Protein backbone atom coordinates (compact mmCIF):
# COMPACT_ATOMS: atom_id res chain seq x y z
CA UNK A 1 0.00 0.00 0.00
CA UNK A 2 1.38 3.40 -1.00
CA UNK A 3 0.89 5.98 1.75
CA UNK A 4 2.24 8.91 -0.26
CA UNK A 5 5.35 10.98 0.28
CA UNK A 6 4.14 13.21 3.20
CA UNK A 7 3.22 10.23 5.36
CA UNK A 8 6.38 8.17 4.76
CA UNK A 9 8.33 9.56 7.75
CA UNK A 10 5.34 8.87 9.98
CA UNK A 11 5.02 5.32 8.67
CA UNK A 12 8.77 4.78 9.17
CA UNK A 13 8.45 5.95 12.79
CA UNK A 14 5.58 3.55 13.48
CA UNK A 15 7.35 0.70 11.71
CA UNK A 16 10.44 1.31 13.84
CA UNK A 17 8.45 0.96 17.07
CA UNK A 18 6.53 -2.12 15.93
CA UNK A 19 9.63 -4.14 15.09
CA UNK A 20 10.52 -6.72 17.72
CA UNK A 21 14.25 -6.15 17.10
CA UNK A 22 14.21 -2.60 18.44
CA UNK A 23 17.79 -1.33 18.48
CA UNK A 24 19.54 1.89 19.47
CA UNK A 25 20.02 2.79 15.80
CA UNK A 26 16.30 2.46 15.20
CA UNK A 27 15.55 4.54 18.28
CA UNK A 28 17.88 7.32 17.10
CA UNK A 29 16.37 7.17 13.62
CA UNK A 30 12.88 7.38 15.11
CA UNK A 31 13.77 10.41 17.22
CA UNK A 32 15.42 12.11 14.25
CA UNK A 33 12.42 11.43 12.05
CA UNK A 34 10.05 12.79 14.68
CA UNK A 35 12.03 16.01 15.01
CA UNK A 36 12.40 16.43 11.24
CA UNK A 37 8.70 15.73 10.72
CA UNK A 38 7.67 18.23 13.40
CA UNK A 39 10.10 20.88 12.13
CA UNK A 40 8.91 20.55 8.54
CA UNK A 41 5.28 20.70 9.70
CA UNK A 42 6.01 23.91 11.62
CA UNK A 43 7.79 25.44 8.62
CA UNK A 44 4.78 24.68 6.41
CA UNK A 45 2.42 26.01 9.06
CA UNK A 46 4.36 29.27 9.36
CA UNK A 47 4.59 29.71 5.57
CA UNK A 48 0.85 29.25 4.95
CA UNK A 49 -0.13 32.86 5.86
CA UNK A 50 2.74 34.21 3.76
CA UNK A 51 1.67 32.24 0.70
CA UNK A 52 -1.95 33.21 1.28
CA UNK A 53 -1.00 36.90 1.32
CA UNK A 54 1.13 36.48 -1.82
CA UNK A 55 -1.72 34.74 -3.62
CA UNK A 56 -4.16 37.44 -2.56
CA UNK A 57 -1.77 40.15 -3.82
CA UNK A 58 -1.22 38.57 -7.25
CA UNK A 59 -4.86 37.62 -7.79
CA UNK A 60 -5.81 41.25 -7.13
CA UNK A 61 -3.31 42.36 -9.80
CA UNK A 62 -4.54 39.80 -12.34
CA UNK A 63 -6.12 41.47 -15.37
CA UNK A 64 -7.06 38.35 -17.33
CA UNK A 65 -9.65 37.03 -14.89
CA UNK A 66 -10.87 40.44 -13.76
CA UNK A 67 -14.65 40.55 -13.40
CA UNK A 68 -16.21 43.69 -14.79
CA UNK A 69 -19.73 44.60 -15.97
CA UNK A 70 -18.39 45.94 -19.27
CA UNK A 71 -17.18 42.50 -20.34
CA UNK A 72 -19.61 40.08 -21.96
CA UNK A 73 -17.66 36.94 -21.12
CA UNK A 74 -16.27 35.45 -17.90
CA UNK A 75 -12.79 36.86 -18.57
CA UNK A 76 -11.40 39.99 -20.20
CA UNK A 77 -9.54 37.93 -22.81
CA UNK A 78 -12.67 36.00 -23.81
CA UNK A 79 -14.58 39.26 -24.02
CA UNK A 80 -12.00 40.77 -26.37
CA UNK A 81 -11.99 37.66 -28.56
CA UNK A 82 -15.80 37.66 -28.66
CA UNK A 83 -15.90 41.33 -29.68
CA UNK A 84 -13.32 40.72 -32.39
CA UNK A 85 -15.25 37.71 -33.74
CA UNK A 86 -18.51 39.72 -33.73
CA UNK A 87 -16.80 42.48 -35.76
CA UNK A 88 -15.55 39.94 -38.30
CA UNK A 89 -19.00 38.33 -38.48
CA UNK A 90 -20.66 41.73 -39.00
CA UNK A 91 -18.23 42.51 -41.83
CA UNK A 92 -18.90 39.16 -43.50
CA UNK A 93 -22.68 39.53 -43.13
CA UNK A 94 -22.45 43.05 -44.55
CA UNK A 95 -20.59 41.71 -47.58
CA UNK A 96 -23.22 38.97 -48.01
CA UNK A 97 -26.08 41.50 -47.83
CA UNK A 98 -24.38 43.72 -50.39
CA UNK A 99 -23.98 40.74 -52.71
CA UNK A 100 -20.19 40.67 -52.70
CA UNK A 101 -20.07 37.14 -51.27
CA UNK A 102 -22.28 34.15 -51.93
CA UNK A 103 -23.32 34.54 -55.52
C-alpha positions in Angstrom: 0.0 0.0 0.0 1.4 3.4 -1.0 0.9 6.0 1.8 2.2 8.9 -0.3 5.3 11.0 0.3 4.1 13.2 3.2 3.2 10.2 5.4 6.4 8.2 4.8 8.3 9.6 7.8 5.3 8.9 10.0 5.0 5.3 8.7 8.8 4.8 9.2 8.5 5.9 12.8 5.6 3.5 13.5 7.4 0.7 11.7 10.4 1.3 13.8 8.5 1.0 17.1 6.5 -2.1 15.9 9.6 -4.1 15.1 10.5 -6.7 17.7 14.3 -6.2 17.1 14.2 -2.6 18.4 17.8 -1.3 18.5 19.5 1.9 19.5 20.0 2.8 15.8 16.3 2.5 15.2 15.5 4.5 18.3 17.9 7.3 17.1 16.4 7.2 13.6 12.9 7.4 15.1 13.8 10.4 17.2 15.4 12.1 14.3 12.4 11.4 12.1 10.0 12.8 14.7 12.0 16.0 15.0 12.4 16.4 11.2 8.7 15.7 10.7 7.7 18.2 13.4 10.1 20.9 12.1 8.9 20.5 8.5 5.3 20.7 9.7 6.0 23.9 11.6 7.8 25.4 8.6 4.8 24.7 6.4 2.4 26.0 9.1 4.4 29.3 9.4 4.6 29.7 5.6 0.9 29.3 5.0 -0.1 32.9 5.9 2.7 34.2 3.8 1.7 32.2 0.7 -2.0 33.2 1.3 -1.0 36.9 1.3 1.1 36.5 -1.8 -1.7 34.7 -3.6 -4.2 37.4 -2.6 -1.8 40.1 -3.8 -1.2 38.6 -7.3 -4.9 37.6 -7.8 -5.8 41.3 -7.1 -3.3 42.4 -9.8 -4.5 39.8 -12.3 -6.1 41.5 -15.4 -7.1 38.4 -17.3 -9.6 37.0 -14.9 -10.9 40.4 -13.8 -14.7 40.5 -13.4 -16.2 43.7 -14.8 -19.7 44.6 -16.0 -18.4 45.9 -19.3 -17.2 42.5 -20.3 -19.6 40.1 -22.0 -17.7 36.9 -21.1 -16.3 35.5 -17.9 -12.8 36.9 -18.6 -11.4 40.0 -20.2 -9.5 37.9 -22.8 -12.7 36.0 -23.8 -14.6 39.3 -24.0 -12.0 40.8 -26.4 -12.0 37.7 -28.6 -15.8 37.7 -28.7 -15.9 41.3 -29.7 -13.3 40.7 -32.4 -15.2 37.7 -33.7 -18.5 39.7 -33.7 -16.8 42.5 -35.8 -15.6 39.9 -38.3 -19.0 38.3 -38.5 -20.7 41.7 -39.0 -18.2 42.5 -41.8 -18.9 39.2 -43.5 -22.7 39.5 -43.1 -22.5 43.0 -44.6 -20.6 41.7 -47.6 -23.2 39.0 -48.0 -26.1 41.5 -47.8 -24.4 43.7 -50.4 -24.0 40.7 -52.7 -20.2 40.7 -52.7 -20.1 37.1 -51.3 -22.3 34.1 -51.9 -23.3 34.5 -55.5 
